[in-house]
């Protein structure tokens, strides 16, 4: 079995100060599926107390189930599970088709978000991601007969925290891990070679690698539309055509606005404004799409990548680097690892981290 299909999470411990359970709307939908089924509200209240008191041990998530050992002053500990039906392969195919058809859905999911319209689109296709009344099937080794018992309720409450942080936990319970989901979506969003139709007379496409437009057509300004806007549109269309011909992905709407502002500075004020937009433009200027991805979307890199970075930094600084997922801070410099193995430099300006240069595979080169 793919290791990606079994995920373990450490125990939360006593977490009474965390605030309410299920801050995300999909986390609340998860709890509603459990709470609306319960016949004994006392078990739910006890389960909430158990969850907040840290009586739930490490949690394991795999296709169709989430499990943990739950302690109890009156006995136990008890092995507790919540089961959820896996999606069929036909269901997954329809789900992938819906996500791949909307760049915004794909970007949101990879950013650990689950938009309402994504779930609604999946529902319209007959694919029900979120559980409803009766979908969650609790099992526990305790002698209680309630469904759910307080132990299963405690597990469900803590599971809502996992779902808040990562909707891929829900998708794993539905049958597929993050790696295989990413691979499937990447294969569906990649340009299809059969759509690049060759000249039937020559049998192959012309080489467009060095093609550049001869120049923007001379078009007079229209009422309310400056002449330079037409030049921008022509240049952008040419860039998009080259990307399609080369089989490169094209950015979604917001990243595309950032890209245009970075590549065509005269148009920047028309495309966006504010500090956040300027930081995004700087990120794209230095690092392209990968630079924009690491600006506001932290992720957890492999341990080997972090270890290699520590070794590289130890050769150039005596300061102890501070790692926070894919971000490493050394004094007034921060470097952020993208998913292609490159580190992007950031410098602190007016209390915010700003992109400050081109990425390198060796983070030690960025501390100078």
C-alpha positions as CSV (number, residue, x, y, z in Angstrom):
1,X,0.0,0.0,0.0
2,X,1.2,3.5,-0.7
3,X,2.6,5.1,2.5
4,X,0.7,8.2,1.6
5,X,-2.5,6.4,2.4
6,X,-1.8,6.0,6.1
7,X,-1.1,9.2,8.1
8,X,-0.4,9.5,11.8
9,X,-0.9,12.6,13.9
10,X,0.5,13.1,17.4
11,X,-1.9,13.5,20.4
12,X,-3.2,17.1,20.9
13,X,-2.8,16.9,24.6
14,X,-4.9,19.1,27.0
15,X,-6.2,21.7,24.6
16,X,-8.9,23.5,26.6
17,X,-7.5,26.9,25.5
18,X,-7.8,26.1,21.8
19,X,-11.2,27.6,21.6
20,X,-14.2,26.1,19.9
21,X,-14.0,23.0,17.7
22,X,-14.3,23.1,13.9
23,X,-13.5,26.6,12.8
24,X,-13.8,25.7,9.1
25,X,-17.1,25.2,7.4
26,X,-16.2,21.6,6.3
27,X,-15.0,20.8,9.9
28,X,-18.4,22.0,11.2
29,X,-20.2,19.8,8.6
30,X,-18.2,16.8,9.9
31,X,-19.3,17.5,13.5
32,X,-22.9,18.0,12.4
33,X,-22.9,14.6,10.8
34,X,-21.9,13.1,14.2
35,X,-24.0,15.4,16.5
36,X,-27.2,15.2,14.5
37,X,-27.1,11.4,14.7
38,X,-26.5,11.3,18.5
39,X,-29.5,10.2,20.7
40,X,-27.8,11.0,24.0
41,X,-26.5,14.6,24.3
42,X,-24.8,13.6,27.6
43,X,-22.3,11.5,25.6
44,X,-21.6,14.4,23.3
45,X,-20.9,16.7,26.2
46,X,-18.6,14.1,27.8
47,X,-16.9,13.6,24.5
48,X,-16.2,17.3,24.2
49,X,-14.7,17.4,27.7
50,X,-12.5,14.4,26.9
51,X,-11.3,16.0,23.7
52,X,-10.4,19.3,25.4
53,X,-8.7,17.4,28.3
54,X,-6.4,15.6,25.9
55,X,-7.7,12.1,26.6
56,X,-7.4,11.1,22.9
57,X,-4.1,9.6,22.0
58,X,-2.3,9.7,18.6
59,X,-4.7,9.6,15.7
60,X,-4.3,7.4,12.6
61,X,-6.1,8.2,9.4
62,X,-6.4,5.7,6.5
63,X,-9.0,5.0,3.8
64,X,-12.4,4.5,5.3
65,X,-11.4,5.0,9.0
66,X,-9.9,7.3,11.6
67,X,-8.7,5.6,14.8
68,X,-7.2,6.4,18.2
69,X,-7.0,5.1,21.8
70,X,-9.1,7.2,24.2
71,X,-8.5,7.1,27.9
72,X,-11.2,7.2,30.6
73,X,-11.0,7.6,34.3
74,X,-13.8,4.9,34.6
75,X,-11.9,2.3,32.6
76,X,-10.0,1.8,29.4
77,X,-8.1,3.0,27.5
78,X,-10.4,2.0,24.6
79,X,-9.6,1.5,21.0
80,X,-12.0,3.8,19.1
81,X,-12.7,4.2,15.4
82,X,-14.9,6.2,13.1
83,X,-15.7,4.7,9.7
84,X,-16.7,6.5,6.6
85,X,-17.5,4.8,3.2
86,X,-14.8,5.2,0.6
87,X,-15.6,6.7,-2.8
88,X,-15.8,4.4,-5.8
89,X,-13.3,4.8,-8.7
90,X,-16.2,6.2,-10.8
91,X,-16.8,8.7,-8.0
92,X,-13.2,9.7,-7.9
93,X,-13.1,10.1,-11.7
94,X,-16.0,12.5,-11.5
95,X,-14.4,14.4,-8.6
96,X,-11.1,14.8,-10.5
97,X,-12.9,16.0,-13.6
98,X,-14.8,18.7,-11.6
99,X,-11.6,19.9,-9.8
100,X,-9.5,19.9,-12.9
101,X,-12.1,21.9,-14.8
102,X,-11.7,24.9,-12.5
103,X,-8.2,26.3,-11.9
104,X,-9.6,28.1,-8.8
105,X,-10.8,24.8,-7.3
106,X,-7.4,23.2,-7.8
107,X,-5.5,26.1,-6.4
108,X,-7.7,26.3,-3.3
109,X,-7.5,22.5,-2.6
110,X,-3.7,22.6,-2.9
111,X,-3.7,25.6,-0.5
112,X,-5.6,23.5,2.1
113,X,-8.9,25.1,1.4
114,X,-12.2,23.5,0.4
115,X,-14.5,26.0,-1.3
116,X,-18.3,25.7,-1.0
117,X,-18.6,25.6,-4.8
118,X,-16.1,22.8,-5.1
119,X,-18.2,20.6,-2.8
120,X,-21.4,21.7,-4.5
121,X,-20.0,20.9,-7.9
122,X,-19.0,17.5,-6.6
123,X,-22.5,17.0,-5.2
124,X,-24.0,17.9,-8.5
125,X,-21.9,15.1,-10.0
126,X,-23.1,12.6,-7.5
127,X,-19.9,12.7,-5.4
128,X,-20.6,13.4,-1.7
129,X,-17.4,14.4,0.0
130,X,-18.7,15.6,3.4
131,X,-20.5,13.1,5.6
132,X,-24.2,13.6,6.5
133,X,-26.4,12.1,9.1
134,X,-25.7,8.4,9.4
135,X,-22.5,8.4,7.3
136,X,-20.1,8.2,10.3
137,X,-20.1,4.7,11.8
138,X,-18.5,4.7,15.3
139,X,-16.9,1.6,16.9
140,X,-15.4,1.5,20.4
141,X,-14.2,-1.2,22.8
142,X,-16.0,0.4,25.7
143,X,-19.1,-1.3,27.2
144,X,-21.4,1.6,26.3
145,X,-24.2,1.1,23.8
146,X,-24.6,4.7,22.7
147,X,-23.8,5.8,19.1
148,X,-21.6,7.6,19.4
149,X,-20.2,6.9,22.8
150,X,-18.2,9.6,24.6
151,X,-14.9,8.1,23.3
152,X,-16.0,8.2,19.7
153,X,-17.4,11.7,20.2
154,X,-14.1,12.8,21.6
155,X,-12.3,11.4,18.6
156,X,-14.7,13.1,16.3
157,X,-14.2,16.5,18.0
158,X,-10.4,16.2,17.7
159,X,-10.8,15.1,14.1
160,X,-12.4,18.4,13.4
161,X,-9.1,20.1,14.3
162,X,-7.3,17.9,11.8
163,X,-9.9,18.7,9.1
164,X,-9.6,22.5,9.8
165,X,-5.8,22.3,9.1
166,X,-5.9,19.9,6.1
167,X,-9.0,18.9,4.1
168,X,-6.8,16.1,2.5
169,X,-7.5,14.2,5.8
170,X,-11.2,14.0,4.7
171,X,-10.2,12.9,1.2
172,X,-7.9,10.3,2.7
173,X,-10.8,8.8,4.6
174,X,-12.7,8.8,1.3
175,X,-10.0,6.6,-0.1
176,X,-7.1,8.5,-1.6
177,X,-4.0,10.1,-0.2
178,X,-2.6,13.5,-1.1
179,X,0.2,12.3,-3.3
180,X,-2.0,10.3,-5.6
181,X,-4.6,13.1,-5.7
182,X,-1.9,15.5,-6.7
183,X,-0.5,13.2,-9.3
184,X,-4.0,12.6,-10.8
185,X,-4.8,16.3,-10.9
186,X,-1.5,17.2,-12.4
187,X,-2.0,14.6,-15.2
188,X,-5.4,16.0,-15.9
189,X,-4.4,19.7,-16.0
190,X,-1.3,19.1,-18.1
191,X,-1.7,20.2,-21.8
192,X,-2.9,17.3,-23.9
193,X,-0.6,16.4,-26.8
194,X,-3.5,15.3,-28.9
195,X,-4.8,18.9,-28.9
196,X,-1.7,20.3,-30.5
197,X,-2.7,19.3,-34.0
198,X,0.2,19.1,-36.4
199,X,0.1,20.3,-40.0
200,X,-1.3,17.3,-41.9
201,X,1.0,18.0,-44.8
202,X,4.2,18.2,-42.9
203,X,3.4,15.7,-40.1
204,X,4.8,17.9,-37.3
205,X,4.4,21.2,-35.6
206,X,6.7,24.1,-36.5
207,X,9.4,25.0,-34.0
208,X,8.1,27.9,-32.0
209,X,10.9,28.0,-29.4
210,X,12.4,31.2,-30.8
211,X,9.3,32.7,-32.2
212,X,8.6,36.3,-31.2
213,X,5.9,38.6,-32.6
214,X,7.2,41.2,-35.0
215,X,5.6,43.9,-32.9
216,X,2.3,45.2,-31.6
217,X,0.0,46.4,-34.3
218,X,-0.5,50.2,-34.5
219,X,-4.0,50.7,-33.0
220,X,-5.2,54.1,-32.0
221,X,-6.6,54.6,-28.5
222,X,-10.3,54.0,-28.1
223,X,-12.5,56.1,-25.7
224,X,-11.5,55.2,-22.2
225,X,-8.9,52.6,-23.4
226,X,-5.3,53.8,-23.8
227,X,-3.3,52.6,-26.8
228,X,-0.7,50.8,-24.5
229,X,-3.5,48.5,-23.4
230,X,-3.7,46.9,-26.8
231,X,0.1,46.4,-26.8
232,X,-0.2,44.6,-23.4
233,X,-3.0,42.4,-24.7
234,X,-1.0,41.4,-27.8
235,X,2.1,40.7,-25.8
236,X,0.1,38.7,-23.3
237,X,-1.6,36.6,-26.0
238,X,1.8,35.9,-27.6
239,X,3.2,34.7,-24.2
240,X,0.2,32.5,-23.6
241,X,0.5,31.0,-27.1
242,X,4.2,30.2,-26.5
243,X,3.3,28.6,-23.1
244,X,0.6,26.4,-24.7
245,X,2.9,25.3,-27.5
246,X,5.6,24.5,-25.0
247,X,3.3,22.5,-22.9
248,X,3.6,24.8,-19.9
249,X,0.8,25.5,-17.4
250,X,-0.9,28.8,-17.6
251,X,-1.7,30.7,-14.3
252,X,-5.2,31.1,-12.9
253,X,-6.8,34.5,-12.8
254,X,-5.1,36.1,-9.7
255,X,-1.6,34.7,-10.4
256,X,-2.0,35.8,-14.0
257,X,-2.7,39.4,-12.9
258,X,0.4,39.2,-10.7
259,X,2.5,37.8,-13.6
260,X,1.3,40.5,-16.0
261,X,2.2,43.2,-13.5
262,X,5.7,41.7,-13.1
263,X,6.3,41.2,-16.8
264,X,4.7,44.5,-17.9
265,X,5.5,47.1,-15.1
266,X,3.6,50.0,-16.9
267,X,0.4,48.0,-16.4
268,X,1.0,47.2,-12.7
269,X,-1.2,50.0,-11.4
270,X,-4.1,48.9,-13.5
271,X,-3.9,45.3,-12.4
272,X,-3.8,45.6,-8.7
273,X,-2.8,47.8,-5.7
274,X,-1.8,47.5,-2.1
275,X,1.1,46.1,-0.2
276,X,0.0,42.5,-0.6
277,X,-0.2,42.9,-4.4
278,X,3.3,44.5,-4.6
279,X,4.8,41.7,-2.5
280,X,3.2,39.2,-4.8
281,X,4.6,41.0,-7.9
282,X,8.0,41.0,-6.3
283,X,7.7,37.2,-5.6
284,X,6.8,36.5,-9.2
285,X,9.6,38.8,-10.5
286,X,12.2,36.9,-8.7
287,X,10.8,33.3,-8.7
288,X,7.9,33.0,-11.2
289,X,4.9,30.9,-10.2
290,X,7.0,28.9,-7.6
291,X,8.0,32.2,-6.0
292,X,4.4,33.2,-5.7
293,X,3.4,29.8,-4.3
294,X,5.9,30.1,-1.4
295,X,4.8,33.7,-0.6
296,X,1.7,32.8,1.5
297,X,1.4,29.1,1.3
298,X,3.6,27.2,3.7
299,X,4.0,23.5,3.4
300,X,5.8,20.7,5.1
301,X,8.9,19.5,3.1
302,X,10.6,16.1,3.5
303,X,12.8,15.7,6.5
304,X,15.8,15.0,4.2
305,X,15.4,18.5,2.6
306,X,15.4,20.2,6.0
307,X,18.5,18.2,7.1
308,X,20.3,19.1,3.9
309,X,19.5,22.8,4.5
310,X,20.8,22.7,8.0
311,X,24.1,21.2,6.8
312,X,24.4,23.9,4.1
313,X,23.7,26.7,6.5
314,X,26.1,25.4,9.1
315,X,29.0,26.0,6.6
316,X,28.2,29.7,6.2
317,X,26.8,30.9,9.6
318,X,27.3,30.4,13.3
319,X,23.7,31.5,13.9
320,X,21.2,28.7,14.8
321,X,18.6,28.6,11.9
322,X,14.9,28.5,13.0
323,X,12.8,26.3,10.8
324,X,9.0,26.6,10.5
325,X,7.8,24.1,7.9
326,X,9.4,25.2,4.6
327,X,10.6,28.5,6.0
328,X,14.1,29.0,7.6
329,X,15.1,32.2,9.4
330,X,18.7,33.2,10.2
331,X,19.0,36.6,11.8
332,X,17.4,39.1,9.4
333,X,17.3,36.7,6.4
334,X,14.6,34.1,5.7
335,X,14.7,31.5,2.9
336,X,11.6,29.5,1.8
337,X,11.7,26.2,0.0
338,X,9.5,25.6,-3.0
339,X,8.3,22.3,-4.2
340,X,11.0,22.1,-6.9
341,X,13.9,22.2,-4.4
342,X,14.8,25.8,-4.6
343,X,15.2,28.3,-1.7
344,X,13.8,31.8,-2.2
345,X,15.4,34.6,-0.2
346,X,13.4,37.1,1.9
347,X,14.4,40.2,3.9
348,X,12.6,41.9,6.7
349,X,11.2,45.3,5.7
350,X,8.9,47.3,8.0
351,X,7.9,44.2,9.9
352,X,7.1,42.1,6.9
353,X,9.1,39.6,4.9
354,X,9.6,40.6,1.3
355,X,11.1,38.6,-1.6
356,X,14.6,39.8,-2.1
357,X,16.3,37.8,-4.9
358,X,16.4,34.9,-7.3
359,X,16.1,31.4,-5.8
360,X,19.0,28.9,-5.3
361,X,19.2,25.2,-4.6
362,X,21.8,25.9,-1.9
363,X,20.3,28.1,0.8
364,X,23.8,28.9,2.0
365,X,24.4,31.1,-1.1
366,X,21.5,33.4,0.0
367,X,23.0,34.5,3.3
368,X,25.6,36.8,1.9
